[in-house]
Amino acid sequence: MTDMEQLRQSLLKIDDNLASCMRCGNCQAVCPVFAQTHREADVARGKIVLLQNLAYELIKDPKGVEERLTRCLLCGACQANCSTGVKTLDIFVEARIALTQYLKLSPLKKLIFQSLLTHPKLFSNALKTGSVFQGLILRKQKNAQHTATAPLLKPFLGGRYVPTLPSKQLTQKYGVLTGDNTKQYNVIFYPGCMSEKIYTQIGDAVLKILRHYKVGVIMPDDFSCCGLPALASGDKIGYDTLVKNNIKVFERIDPENSANYIVSACPSCTETLHKWWTQLSENYSEKEKEKLKAISVKAIDMHTFLYDILKVDTTNAKAKDNAKVITYHDSCHLKKSLGVAKEVRELMKLNENYILKEMAESDKCCGCGGSFTLTQPELSEAIGNRKWQNIVNTGADEVVAACPACMMQIADMLGRHHTNMKIRHSLEILAESLD
């Protein structure tokens, strides 16, 4: 398919989804970007006006279109609160694809999405090497988040506090897991890039929990990125390559399609496997489409698997009198896209050493949005500062999230404000309470 034909298809998809917007303005009340800028162009309604004439606008002012479309976190707050059901996420993703098809991808993004991420062994080896030599670039900070600054990378990273790389990646520690047919359930664990390569303690928690509840685990060592970062940048070429790489892995590790579920502790990965892989597969082969449908129906968030499938009982859970106080941030992809909120809170109750104190605006975006932190650093920091303030106002001992990307953003905010507070994944809280 030619670039122009792909562009035409993207524009047609956008047109099909625009008609139901009534310009009511409900999106203004929930958009984290609009809350900072108060610009109509930054809210979903304003972007939809732009997209109604996208073909013309792309020719007239392509860089202006790019600037307006990238001022969006893809958090889904507008879609979740739209009274007429406008699929704003679908619209904005297709618009970014169309924009990238017209403007082309930057050399750096092309290198990352089409060369590095599409070769998982190369990506892993690059990070392994980085782990050994990170001390030459990163300046570790004495804080509860175990983050570091990178003065030499300030032109690229700014003043961010970033996580340090682990000495061993998840699959280095555990090897390839092939399941156990004697168990009632066998699941494929899709760790995602963050739990595999950066926050390996999340993967530790998942595997400990699954072992505790006697669930067989299938985990290969060559999954590729789910493709969401490429997709959010409009790179359909890199995205398609990543998806097709993963299809081959799934076919190899589960040729009979016998695994009960595909679990992940990353809601962005879960949403991508469940929704985007099938929705954007119109140009795939029939065999690939069928495999993606089979993956989609089995892709499930780890909390949902525990609470709804395993029926983990939380009715008698109670915190000790001297329990530490934790507060919880609702990740956008988990609550708004997957509808998971109660399950996380219930499962954390099983650890009697902690008691939950809700923060204000717990489901307001933290400001991460993947590459949004790089393309819109001032906005990302401003939104993150609001989240930081809501966290510290609780007086909690620790803050918890259920998304690795949110953890990274919140750790950055805590670091910048020199707030010595731990940030952990909700599954770490549960795992800590298990034998």
N, C-alpha and C positions, 0 to 999 in steps of 0.2 A: 504494500500500500504506500502511495506517495505521501509526502508531507502535506501537500495541499488537500488530498483526500482525507487524511486524518484530521486536518484543521476543519474541513467542512463538516465532518461527522461530529466533532466536538461542539461546533457552533450550533448544529441542529439539536444536540442534546440539551444545550443551555436554553435554547428557545423553548423547548418542550416543557421545561421546568419553571419558566419565568411567569407563566400566565396566572398562577394562583396567588401571587403576591398582591395584597390589597392596600399596601402602603399605610398600614394601621399604626406602625411605629412601636409595636410591642418589643421589637428587638432592641430599641434604644435603652429600655430599662434594664436589660440583662447583659449588654455587650461590654466586656471589660475594657476594650479599646476606646469606645465612645465615652465611657466613664472618665477617662483621662483627658481626651482631646475635645469632646463635645462638638466634633465635626460630623456633619451629616454624611460626608463621603466615607467615613470610617465605620459606619453602621451597616448592617445587612441591607436595609432598604436603599441606602445610598449606592451601595455597590450594585444592586440589582438594576437601578436606573442606568448605571454605566454599562452593564452587561447587555441591556436591551439593544444597544447600538455597538456591540463589541467589534464587529467586523470593521465598521467605519472608524471607531476609536483606535483600533490597532494600527490602521494606516495613518491616521492623523497624529497620534501621540502615543506610540507604543510604550515609551518609558514612563509616561504618566499613568498608563493603565497598570504597568508593573508595580509602580509605587503604591497605588491604591489597593491592588489585590494582595500585596504582601503585608499590608497593615491589617492582618486578620490572623487570629490564633488557631482557626479551625477548631475552636473549643466546642462548638455545637450548641451554645447557649441560646442563640437565636432560633435554631431549628427546634430545640426542645420546648421553647416557649411560644412558638408560632401558632396563632389561633386558626390559621387556614392550612396548616401542614405543609408549608413551603419547604422543599428539601434543599435548604441553603448550602449544606455541606456538599451535596452532589453538584450543585451549581458552581460553587467556588473551586472545587477540585477540577471539574471539567474546564472552567475558565483558565485555571493555571496551566492545564495541559495545552489548551489552545494558545495561550500566551507564549509558552516555551516552544511550541511548534513554529510560532511566527518569529520570535526573537532568537531562538536557539539557546542552548544551555551554556552557562559560563564554563571556561576550561577547568576551573577548580571543581565545580559540581560534577562535570562530566567525568573527571578523574575519580572522584569519590564514588559516585553512583553507578558508573558504567564499567569501571576498571577495578576498583578496590573492593566494594561491597559484593560485586557479582562473583568474586573469587574468594569464598569463605576461608580457605586455607591461607591464602595470601594475607587477608585481613587479620586473621588470628596471629600469624607470624609477625606481622607488623606491630601488633599490640604487645606481643611477647617481647619483642626487641625493645619497644618503648618502655615496657615495665622495667627492664634491666637498666636503661639509661635515663629514666625519667628524672633522677636526681640532678642531672646536668641542666635541666630546664625548669623543673618545678621546685618551688620553695614551700616545703611542708609547713603548715600552720599548726600551732598547738591549740586545737579546738576539738569539741566533741564530734564534729562531723568528719574529721580526718580528711580535710580538704587542703588544697595547696593553691598558691598563686603562681603565675607564670610571667614574670617581668619581661623575659625575652620575647614573649608572644603577645605583649600588650597591644600592638597594632591590630591583632586579629581577635584576641579574647577580651581586651579591655582590662578592667580590674576584677574579673570574675574569680571566684573561688571554685576550683574544679576538683572532682574526685581523683584520687591517686589510683593507679592501676594495680591490681592484685598480682602477687607473685605467680599464682597459677590460675588459669581460667577454669570454669566450672567442669568442662568435660576432661580437662587434664587431671582434675582431682578424682573424678568418679569413673572415667572411661566411658565406653559405649555400653548402654543398658539395653537389654533385649526383651524385657518383660518377663512375666511369670504366668503361665497358663493355669496354674493351680489356684490363682486368685479369682475372686468374683469379678473384679474389675481390672482391666489393663488399660492404661492410658499412655498416650504419647505426650511427653513433656516438651513443649516448645518454649525454651527459655527466653528467646529474643536476644538481641545483641547486648543489652544492658546487664541482664542477669547472667549471661554467659561470660562476658568479658570485663565488666566493670564492677557491678554490685553482686558479686558471686555469693554473698551471704544470703541473698534472696533465693537463689537456686538451692543453697544448703537447706534453707527453711522448707522449701517445697518438697524436697526429697525426704527430709526427716518426717514431715507430716504424712506424706504418702506411705512411707514405710510403717509409721505408727498405725495407720488405718488399714494396713495390709492391702495396699493397692500395688499391682505390678506396674513397672515403669519402663517405657521404651524411650530412650534418648540417644540419638546418633550424635556424631561430633562434626557434622558438616551441614547443618541447617544454614541457609543464607538469611540475611536480613529479610523481614517480612515485606519490605518495599515501601512502607509508609513515608519515610523521609524523602525518597525519590518522588513519590506521588505528590507530596505536599509542595515539592519544588516544580511540579509539572513535568517531570521526566518520565514519560510513559515508556521510553525505550529501556531505561535502566530498571524501571518497575517491572516490566514484562519479563526481563531476563531473570530478575530475582524470583519472581513467582514461578517461572518455569523450572528454575534450579530446584526450588523447594518441592515442586510436584514430583520430580524424579526421586528426591529423598524420601518423600512419603510413600511412593510406589515401592521403593526398595525395602523400607523398614516395616511396611505393613501391606504386603502384596495381596492378601486376602481381605483387606479392609475390615479386619476383625477387632481392632482396638475400639474400646467403648467410647472414649472421649479423647479430645486433644485439649490439654489444659495449659494455661499460661498464667504467670503472675504479672504480666504486662498487659493492661487493658488496651493499649494501642495496638499491640500485636493481635490480641484476641479479636478486636473489632475488624482489623484488616483481613484476617483469615475468615471471619464469619461473614463480612459484608463485601469489602472491596474486591476480594479475589474473584468472587462470582460476578459481581456487578460490572466489572471492567474486563470481562473475558469474551466479549462479543467477537473478537477476531482470532480467538484460539481454536484449536482443533476440537472436534466433538469429544474425543477421548480426554483431552485436557479439561474441557468443561465439566464432564461427568466426574472427574476426579476432584475438581474444585467444589462441586456440589456436595460430594461426600465429605470433604474436609469441612465445609461450611457448617453443616448440620451437627458436626461433632465438636467444633471449636467452642470452648466454654471457659469462662473465668474460673480460676482456682477456688475463689470464695463460693461461687455458685455451685461448683462441683461438690464441695464439702457440705454446704448447707442444704442444698436442694436434692442432690443425688445420694450422697452418703448419709444424709439426715443426721449430721452431727448434733447431738443434743446439747442445748445451751440453757435449758429451762432452770436449772439449779445453780447456774454460775453466779458467783458473788465475790466481790472484791474484799480483801482483808481490810481491817481498820486502818492499818498503816500503809495502805497501798499508795504507790506513786501515781501522780496525776499525768495522764496523757491527753493530748488533743488531736483531732483527726481532720485531715484535709480530704475532701471528696474530689478525686481526680475527674476531670471532665469526661474523658473517654469511658471511664468506669460507670459513673452515675448517669450522665446525659445520653451516652450512646448505648451502653449495655444495661442500664437500669439497675445497677447493683449499688446499694447503699446500706440497707439494713443488715444484709448478710455479713458485711465486714465488721460492723459494730457488735453483732451478736457473737461472732467467733472470737473477737478480742476479749470478750467477757470471760472466756475460759481460762485466761491467765489472771489468777486472783491477786497478783502483785501489782495490778494496774487498775485504775478507775478512770473512765472517760469524762472529760469536761469539754463540751462542745464549744468551738470557736464561732464568732460571728462570721457570716458569709462563708460557711465551710465549703460550699460548692461553687464559690467564685473562683475563676481561673487563677492559677498561680503566676501566669505570665510566661511560661516556658514556650509552648507551641513549636517545639523542635527548632528549626532554623530561624524562627521569629526572634530568638534571643540574639542572633547574629545580624539579621537584616534590620531589626528595629530595637537596638539595645536600650535606648532611652525609655521607650514604651515598656519593654519587658521589665526593666528595673523598676519603673514606677508602679506597674501592676504587682510585681513581686513585693515591693515595699508595703503595699496595702495588705497583702497576705501575711507578711512578717509581723506587722502591727497587730493584726487579729490573733496571730499565734501567741505573741508575748503578752497580750492583754488577758489571756486565760490564766497566766501564772503557772502553766503546766511545766512538769519536769522534762517531758519529751514530746516531740511532735511525730505523728505517724501519717504516712500516705500509703496508697496501694498502687502506685505507679512509679517506676524508676525515674522517668523523666521529671516528674514532679519532685521527687526526692532530690534530684540534682539541682533544680531551680531553688527549692527551699533551702538546701544546704548552702547555696551561693548567697542567698539573702541573709541567712544566719551568720555566715562568715563575714560578710561586708559590715554587718552591724555589731560584730564581735559578741554575738549572743551564744554563750556556751551551752547549747542545748542539742541533744541527740536528735537525729532524724532517722527513722527506721520504717521498714515496710511492715504493714499490718500482719503479714504471714510470719514475720520474725517474732512478733508478740505472741502469736499462737504457738509457734514451734518451741519457744522458750519454756512453755508450760508442760511439754510432753516429755515422756521418758525416752 
